C-alpha cells in the first residue's frame, strides 16, 4: 500500500484528535486539581473504541473508581460508548469493504476468509471485547465481511459487559 499525502494528513488529524480529546477533558481536570468527571470518561472511552484511535481505555476504570464514581455507572458508560463507537467502526468496514477486497486481497482469498469468519467470527468478536485486545478492529472486519450487524453488536456488548463487570469487581470501591 502506497503512503500518500492524504493518508499522512489523516494520521496527523487522528493524532490531533486524540491529544485534543484527552487534553481537553481528563488532562485539564487533573492539571487543575479537579475531580475527573464522567463526561471526560465517556469522551475518552468513546474515542478509544474507534478503530483508528487505539487507546487502552480499560485503565480508566480504576482511575475513575478511585475518584468515587459508581461502578455500575462506569459499566453502563463503558458498554454504551464502546458500542456506539463500534457501530461506527462496523459501518466504515461495510462502506469500504469492496475497495479493501479489490485492492489488498483477491476475491478468492476474501471468500475463503469470509466463510471462516462466518463460522468463528462470533467467538473472535466476544474474545476481542472480553480481553484488552483491539475489538474496534474486529468490528471493522465484521463490517467488511458483511457479518450480521445485530449479532456482532450483541456479541460485542456481551464481551464488553463481562470485561467491565470484572474490572469493577476486581478494583476496590467497584460495587460498594
Secondary structure, DSSP 4 states (H G I P E B T S, - for coil): ----HHHHHHHHHHHHHHHHHHIIIIIHHHHTTPPPPHHHHHHHHHHHTSTTS---TTHHHHHHHHTT--HHHHHHHHHHHHHHHHHHHHHHHHHHHHHHHHHHS-HHHHHHHHHHHHHHHHHHHHHHHHTTS-HHHHHHHHHHTT--HHHHHHHHHHHHHHHHHHHHHHSTTS--
